[in-house]
């Protein structure tokens, strides 16, 4: 009995000593921290879209679009940003879906050549009514490391990818039929019609983001920049603005610009840019 009591007492003491050691070992000095930010971005859109190359004996349109008032033409939009941090390491993602109807546009030229080179006839003076619909997903995902992590300033270096899934459709009305010649044969482009095309674009990107606190209050300046590409594709993005910090997160107001360009007769985008102000509420937990 005495031996049993002694063993039981030693066991209790061992448990008592092990408990704080286990709790200390389980305590994470750098726990995961998360944030999620729904936001509204209202950009103007400028771009040149190519529906070529044309089929043999046919023709395709080269279209220029410029929309300064997106809200007038916006059917639906979804925009959200999320981030997870552990110590100095982070993973972040940004997702945008935009459905834009009847953006102002014009057929600037007609391509009659099915080969690698273009034979264009200008039609910019012939437009009577031309509109373009644009729908697409924009998804950016990056990993990063906090090179600067101070109370007054931060700088994260980033690397990842950006995906643009774009679908465009154009309805045109011209004042006359456009006629061209290819290989001694007459080729026509109708005075009215419609065409659509879609493309999936992937790009590797590198960049940086951060913020700088203004004075001793809760105001700060935020910034973001990246660039990258793949094959014939080039893209870059930049944002800068101001924010105000609360206990639950921040309100951020900034200007954001995104640019794409491609080379090649069979590419949908010649160049495409989105630029405008954005307002978001960033919730931290």
Secondary structure as UniProt FT lines:
FT   HELIX           2..26
FT   TURN            29..30
FT   STRAND          33..50
FT   TURN            56..57
FT   STRAND          60..67
FT   HELIX           70..73
FT   STRAND          74..86
FT   TURN            87..88
FT   STRAND          89..111
FT   STRAND          120..122
FT   TURN            124..126
FT   STRAND          127..149
FT   STRAND          153..174
FT   STRAND          178..182
FT   TURN            183..184
FT   STRAND          185..189
FT   STRAND          192..213
FT   TURN            215..216
FT   STRAND          219..230
FT   TURN            231..232
FT   STRAND          233..245
FT   STRAND          249..262
FT   TURN            265..266
FT   STRAND          269..284
//
